[in-house]
Amino acid sequence: MTDSAKRIDLHSHTLLSDGVLLPSELLRRVSALDYGAFAITDHVDWTNVAQVVEALLRLRAEQPADFPVTWLVGVEITHVAPGSIAPLARRARMLGADLVVVHGETPVEPVAEGTNGAAIDCPEVDILAHPGFLTAAEARRAAERGCLIEITARKGHSLTNGHVARVALEAGASMVVNTDTHAPGDLIDLATAERVALGAGLPPEAARAATVETPQALVRRLLTRRA
């Protein structure tokens, strides 16, 4: 599936939401960078979830051999009220999404209070992205359910990486380093991802888990479910 020495990134955006590249161009770029696995997770709410998932599934069906990288069809549920997260996540999964990410309570956007908790408690959500001032109780629930907590390389969202890393580490919650890529310059290699994790305060073994072992295990699980 993926080589342990290869970069895995599970949070990115294309022209299907607010990114600047076509899905094909983004996949071509990560293929050229020799990524091991990659997910396209465009922003969705109820107005566009079907279009986004169906467009990516069509790409996978019509261009199955175009990109030498394992890639996943995903969504990022964004600025959806906490009570609407679970039904929308179920809908995305029913449409065929491999991966469900939720746009967490970043300190740089007016995300509704309670979004982190709703995402963590929803069994269809795989990753809580840039969760801002994640609480200890939320981190413990994430650890219990297996919801991954994101350490982000994205400017602004990354302001609370140190807090997130500390709280998640204390709770035993698994973490993953993602870029939240919107443009080519946002993509990073494995060494840079490891520096992001270390810079957030993770010890070397936890940084390795967040950049290699945990994302690799999630990709294996998602591909098994797809099959």
KEKE-3310 file (N, C-alpha, C; in steps of 0.2 Angstrom, whole numbers, plus 5000, padded with zeros to 4 digits):
npx = (5004:5007:5024:5034:5042:5037:5027:5011:4996:4981:4972:4966:4962:4953:4948:4935:4931:4938:4951:4965:4968:4964:4957:4965:4977:4982:4983:4993:5004:5006:5010:5021:5029:5031:5023:5015:5002:4986:4973:4959:4949:4937:4929:4912:4895:4877:4873:4882:4888:4885:4888:4902:4907:4903:4909:4923:4923:4919:4931:4940:4934:4935:4948:4958:4971:4979:4987:5000:4998:4991:4975:4962:4945:4937:4929:4928:4918:4912:4909:4897:4882:4884:4874:4870:4881:4883:4872:4876:4889:4886:4878:4888:4896:4888:4886:4898:4911:4927:4934:4930:4932:4931:4930:4937:4937:4945:4956:4956:4944:4926:4920:4907:4903:4905:4907:4919:4916:4905:4910:4920:4912:4905:4903:4906:4915:4932:4944:4947:4950:4962:4958:4959:4957:4956:4948:4953:4943:4937:4948:4950:4939:4940:4951:4946:4936:4944:4945:4955:4966:4970:4986:4992:4999:4995:4995:4990:4978:4987:4991:4987:4994:5003:4996:4986:4993:4999:4988:4981:4991:4993:4980:4981:4976:4976:4986:4988:4998:4993:4992:4982:4981:4979:4985:4999:5011:5008:5010:5020:5036:5040:5050:5048:5035:5038:5045:5035:5027:5037:5039:5027:5029:5029:5036:5050:5046:5032:5030:5034:5024:5013:5016:5019:5015:5002:4994:4996:4990:4977:4974:4976:4965:4954:4955:4952:4939:4933:4935)
npy = (4994:5008:5015:5015:5026:5036:5051:5055:5063:5069:5079:5091:5103:5107:5114:5111:5116:5128:5127:5129:5121:5109:5093:5083:5089:5092:5079:5074:5082:5078:5065:5067:5071:5059:5054:5043:5041:5050:5062:5070:5082:5091:5106:5104:5106:5104:5108:5105:5092:5080:5083:5085:5073:5064:5069:5067:5053:5050:5054:5045:5033:5036:5039:5029:5024:5035:5041:5038:5035:5031:5036:5045:5048:5061:5072:5088:5093:5108:5123:5119:5117:5110:5100:5096:5089:5075:5068:5074:5068:5055:5055:5058:5047:5037:5041:5038:5042:5040:5045:5056:5072:5084:5102:5109:5119:5130:5144:5155:5157:5159:5147:5136:5134:5119:5111:5103:5093:5087:5082:5073:5064:5058:5043:5042:5051:5053:5061:5075:5091:5104:5109:5119:5126:5113:5103:5094:5085:5082:5077:5065:5058:5057:5049:5037:5034:5033:5044:5054:5067:5082:5089:5103:5110:5122:5140:5151:5142:5134:5140:5135:5123:5118:5118:5109:5097:5095:5092:5082:5072:5070:5064:5053:5052:5049:5057:5066:5073:5085:5095:5104:5108:5120:5126:5123:5127:5123:5110:5098:5089:5073:5075:5089:5088:5080:5090:5099:5092:5090:5103:5106:5101:5088:5072:5063:5050:5051:5060:5053:5043:5052:5056:5045:5032:5032:5039:5030:5018:5022:5024:5011:5005:5012:5009:4995:4995:5001:4991)
npz = (5000:5006:5007:5022:5022:5015:5012:5019:5017:5023:5021:5011:4998:4983:4967:4968:4980:4989:4985:4973:4963:4950:4954:4947:4944:4957:4962:4952:4956:4969:4966:4959:4969:4976:4986:4998:5001:4999:5002:4996:5002:5001:5006:5013:5014:5017:5004:4994:4996:4989:4976:4977:4982:4972:4960:4963:4964:4951:4945:4950:4944:4930:4927:4932:4932:4931:4941:4951:4965:4981:4983:4992:4992:5000:5012:5020:5032:5035:5045:5049:5059:5076:5078:5065:5061:5062:5054:5041:5040:5039:5027:5018:5019:5014:5001:4996:5001:5006:5017:5031:5037:5049:5051:5063:5079:5076:5081:5072:5065:5065:5071:5076:5093:5101:5090:5090:5100:5094:5082:5087:5094:5084:5075:5062:5058:5054:5057:5067:5062:5064:5079:5088:5104:5110:5122:5138:5141:5129:5121:5128:5125:5111:5111:5116:5107:5095:5086:5076:5080:5073:5069:5062:5047:5042:5041:5053:5058:5064:5076:5088:5089:5099:5111:5107:5104:5117:5125:5118:5119:5133:5135:5128:5115:5097:5085:5069:5056:5045:5030:5026:5013:5000:4989:4978:4984:4998:5000:5008:5013:5020:5030:5033:5038:5050:5057:5059:5068:5079:5082:5088:5100:5102:5107:5100:5097:5097:5087:5076:5075:5072:5060:5052:5056:5062:5052:5041:5046:5047:5033:5028:5035:5030:5016:5017:5021:5010:5001)
capx = (5000:5012:5030:5034:5046:5033:5023:5004:4993:4974:4968:4968:4956:4954:4943:4929:4929:4942:4958:4967:4970:4960:4959:4970:4983:4984:4986:4999:5009:5009:5013:5028:5033:5032:5019:5013:4994:4984:4966:4956:4944:4935:4924:4906:4889:4872:4872:4887:4891:4884:4892:4909:4909:4902:4914:4929:4922:4920:4938:4943:4932:4937:4956:4960:4978:4983:4991:5004:4998:4985:4972:4956:4939:4935:4926:4929:4912:4914:4905:4890:4881:4885:4868:4870:4887:4882:4868:4880:4894:4883:4877:4895:4899:4883:4888:4905:4917:4932:4936:4927:4936:4927:4933:4937:4936:4951:4956:4956:4938:4921:4917:4902:4905:4902:4909:4924:4913:4900:4914:4923:4907:4901:4907:4908:4921:4939:4949:4945:4955:4964:4953:4960:4958:4954:4948:4955:4938:4936:4954:4949:4933:4944:4956:4941:4933:4948:4945:4961:4967:4975:4992:4991:5005:4993:4996:4983:4976:4993:4993:4986:4997:5006:4991:4983:4998:5000:4981:4980:4996:4991:4974:4982:4973:4981:4987:4990:5000:4991:4994:4976:4983:4974:4989:5005:5016:5006:5012:5027:5038:5040:5054:5045:5030:5040:5047:5029:5026:5042:5038:5021:5030:5028:5043:5051:5041:5025:5030:5034:5017:5008:5017:5019:5012:4995:4990:4997:4985:4970:4973:4974:4958:4949:4955:4949:4932:4931:4935)
capy = (5000:5014:5014:5019:5032:5041:5056:5054:5069:5067:5085:5095:5106:5108:5119:5109:5121:5134:5126:5133:5116:5104:5087:5079:5093:5091:5072:5074:5085:5073:5059:5069:5071:5053:5053:5036:5041:5057:5062:5076:5083:5098:5109:5103:5106:5100:5111:5102:5086:5075:5085:5084:5066:5061:5072:5063:5046:5050:5055:5038:5028:5037:5040:5025:5023:5041:5044:5032:5037:5029:5043:5044:5052:5063:5078:5092:5096:5115:5128:5116:5117:5103:5095:5093:5085:5067:5066:5075:5063:5048:5056:5058:5040:5034:5043:5034:5045:5035:5049:5061:5076:5090:5108:5110:5125:5134:5150:5160:5157:5159:5140:5136:5131:5112:5107:5098:5088:5084:5078:5067:5059:5055:5037:5042:5056:5050:5066:5082:5096:5110:5109:5125:5125:5107:5102:5088:5080:5081:5073:5059:5055:5056:5043:5032:5032:5033:5050:5057:5074:5085:5094:5106:5114:5128:5146:5153:5136:5131:5144:5131:5116:5116:5116:5103:5092:5093:5089:5075:5067:5068:5060:5046:5053:5048:5063:5065:5079:5087:5102:5108:5111:5124:5128:5119:5128:5121:5103:5097:5082:5070:5078:5095:5086:5078:5096:5102:5088:5091:5110:5107:5099:5080:5069:5060:5044:5053:5064:5048:5041:5056:5057:5039:5025:5033:5040:5023:5013:5024:5023:5004:5003:5015:5005:4989:4997:5002:4985)
capz = (5000:5006:5010:5028:5022:5011:5015:5019:5019:5023:5022:5005:4994:4976:4964:4970:4985:4989:4982:4967:4957:4948:4957:4943:4945:4964:4962:4948:4960:4975:4963:4957:4975:4978:4992:4998:5001:4999:5002:4994:5007:4999:5010:5011:5019:5013:4997:4989:4997:4984:4970:4978:4982:4965:4956:4965:4962:4944:4943:4951:4939:4923:4927:4937:4932:4930:4947:4955:4972:4984:4985:4995:4991:5006:5013:5026:5034:5037:5047:5050:5066:5079:5077:5059:5058:5061:5048:5035:5039:5037:5020:5014:5019:5010:4994:4994:5004:5010:5023:5034:5041:5052:5052:5070:5082:5075:5084:5067:5062:5070:5071:5081:5099:5101:5084:5091:5103:5090:5078:5091:5096:5078:5073:5055:5057:5055:5059:5069:5060:5068:5084:5092:5111:5112:5130:5140:5141:5122:5119:5131:5121:5105:5112:5118:5101:5090:5082:5076:5081:5068:5070:5056:5045:5039:5044:5057:5061:5068:5082:5094:5089:5105:5115:5104:5105:5124:5128:5115:5121:5139:5135:5124:5108:5092:5081:5062:5054:5039:5028:5024:5007:4996:4983:4977:4989:5004:5001:5012:5013:5027:5035:5036:5043:5056:5060:5062:5074:5084:5084:5092:5106:5102:5108:5093:5095:5095:5080:5071:5075:5069:5053:5048:5059:5063:5045:5038:5049:5045:5026:5028:5037:5025:5010:5018:5021:5003:4997)
cpx = (5004:5018:5031:5038:5043:5028:5016:5001:4985:4970:4970:4961:4958:4949:4936:4926:4933:4949:4959:4968:4964:4962:4965:4977:4986:4987:4992:5005:5011:5012:5020:5032:5034:5028:5016:5005:4992:4976:4964:4950:4941:4929:4917:4901:4883:4871:4876:4890:4890:4888:4900:4911:4908:4907:4921:4928:4922:4927:4941:4941:4935:4944:4959:4967:4982:4988:4994:5004:4991:4981:4965:4951:4937:4931:4928:4922:4914:4909:4897:4889:4882:4880:4867:4876:4886:4878:4872:4885:4891:4881:4883:4897:4894:4884:4894:4911:4921:4933:4932:4931:4931:4932:4932:4937:4943:4951:4955:4949:4932:4917:4912:4904:4901:4904:4914:4921:4909:4904:4917:4918:4903:4906:4909:4913:4928:4944:4945:4951:4956:4958:4954:4961:4954:4954:4951:4950:4937:4942:4953:4944:4936:4948:4951:4938:4938:4948:4952:4961:4972:4980:4993:4997:5002:4993:4989:4981:4981:4994:4992:4989:5000:5001:4988:4987:4999:4994:4980:4985:4995:4985:4975:4978:4978:4980:4989:4992:4998:4993:4988:4978:4978:4978:4995:5010:5014:5009:5019:5029:5038:5044:5051:5039:5032:5043:5041:5027:5030:5041:5032:5023:5030:5035:5044:5047:5034:5025:5031:5028:5013:5010:5018:5015:5004:4991:4991:4991:4978:4969:4972:4967:4953:4949:4952:4941:4929:4930:4929)
cpy = (5006:5012:5018:5025:5037:5045:5054:5060:5068:5073:5090:5097:5107:5114:5117:5113:5127:5133:5129:5128:5112:5097:5083:5083:5092:5084:5071:5077:5081:5067:5060:5069:5065:5051:5046:5036:5049:5057:5069:5077:5090:5100:5107:5105:5103:5102:5107:5095:5081:5077:5084:5077:5063:5063:5068:5056:5045:5050:5048:5033:5029:5038:5035:5024:5029:5043:5038:5034:5034:5035:5041:5049:5055:5070:5081:5095:5103:5120:5125:5115:5110:5098:5092:5089:5078:5065:5068:5070:5057:5049:5055:5051:5036:5035:5040:5037:5040:5038:5055:5065:5082:5096:5110:5118:5129:5141:5156:5161:5156:5152:5139:5132:5124:5108:5102:5092:5084:5079:5072:5062:5055:5049:5037:5047:5053:5055:5073:5087:5102:5112:5115:5123:5119:5106:5095:5083:5078:5076:5066:5055:5053:5049:5037:5029:5031:5038:5053:5064:5077:5090:5097:5111:5121:5134:5148:5147:5133:5134:5140:5124:5114:5114:5110:5097:5090:5090:5082:5070:5065:5063:5053:5046:5052:5055:5061:5072:5080:5094:5107:5112:5114:5126:5124:5120:5126:5114:5103:5090:5079:5073:5085:5093:5084:5085:5099:5099:5090:5098:5111:5104:5091:5077:5065:5054:5045:5057:5058:5045:5045:5057:5051:5034:5026:5034:5033:5018:5015:5023:5015:5002:5006:5011:4998:4990:4998:4996:4980)
cpz = (5000:5009:5016:5028:5018:5015:5014:5021:5018:5024:5016:5002:4987:4973:4966:4976:4985:4987:4976:4961:4956:4952:4954:4944:4952:4964:4958:4952:4966:4972:4962:4963:4979:4985:4992:4998:5002:4999:5000:4998:5006:5005:5008:5016:5015:5006:4992:4990:4992:4977:4971:4978:4975:4960:4957:4963:4955:4941:4944:4946:4932:4922:4932:4938:4931:4935:4951:4962:4975:4986:4987:4993:4998:5006:5019:5027:5038:5039:5047:5057:5069:5078:5070:5056:5057:5055:5042:5034:5037:5030:5016:5014:5014:5003:4992:4997:5008:5017:5025:5039:5043:5053:5059:5072:5082:5078:5079:5063:5067:5070:5077:5087:5099:5095:5086:5095:5098:5085:5081:5092:5090:5075:5066:5053:5059:5058:5061:5067:5064:5073:5089:5099:5113:5120:5131:5139:5133:5119:5122:5127:5114:5106:5113:5111:5095:5084:5082:5076:5076:5071:5063:5054:5042:5044:5047:5061:5066:5074:5088:5094:5095:5110:5113:5106:5112:5127:5125:5118:5128:5140:5131:5117:5103:5087:5074:5060:5047:5037:5027:5017:5002:4989:4983:4983:4996:5005:5004:5012:5020:5032:5038:5040:5050:5060:5063:5068:5080:5087:5088:5099:5107:5103:5101:5092:5093:5088:5075:5070:5071:5062:5048:5050:5059:5056:5041:5040:5047:5037:5025:5030:5032:5018:5011:5018:5014:4999:4999)
residu = (MET:THR:ASP:SER:ALA:LYS:ARG:ILE:ASP:LEU:HIS:SER:HIS:THR:LEU:LEU:SER:ASP:GLY:VAL:LEU:LEU:PRO:SER:GLU:LEU:LEU:ARG:ARG:VAL:SER:ALA:LEU:ASP:TYR:GLY:ALA:PHE:ALA:ILE:THR:ASP:HIS:VAL:ASP:TRP:THR:ASN:VAL:ALA:GLN:VAL:VAL:GLU:ALA:LEU:LEU:ARG:LEU:ARG:ALA:GLU:GLN:PRO:ALA:ASP:PHE:PRO:VAL:THR:TRP:LEU:VAL:GLY:VAL:GLU:ILE:THR:HIS:VAL:ALA:PRO:GLY:SER:ILE:ALA:PRO:LEU:ALA:ARG:ARG:ALA:ARG:MET:LEU:GLY:ALA:ASP:LEU:VAL:VAL:VAL:HIS:GLY:GLU:THR:PRO:VAL:GLU:PRO:VAL:ALA:GLU:GLY:THR:ASN:GLY:ALA:ALA:ILE:ASP:CYS:PRO:GLU:VAL:ASP:ILE:LEU:ALA:HIS:PRO:GLY:PHE:LEU:THR:ALA:ALA:GLU:ALA:ARG:ARG:ALA:ALA:GLU:ARG:GLY:CYS:LEU:ILE:GLU:ILE:THR:ALA:ARG:LYS:GLY:HIS:SER:LEU:THR:ASN:GLY:HIS:VAL:ALA:ARG:VAL:ALA:LEU:GLU:ALA:GLY:ALA:SER:MET:VAL:VAL:ASN:THR:ASP:THR:HIS:ALA:PRO:GLY:ASP:LEU:ILE:ASP:LEU:ALA:THR:ALA:GLU:ARG:VAL:ALA:LEU:GLY:ALA:GLY:LEU:PRO:PRO:GLU:ALA:ALA:ARG:ALA:ALA:THR:VAL:GLU:THR:PRO:GLN:ALA:LEU:VAL:ARG:ARG:LEU:LEU:THR:ARG:ARG:ALA)
# end
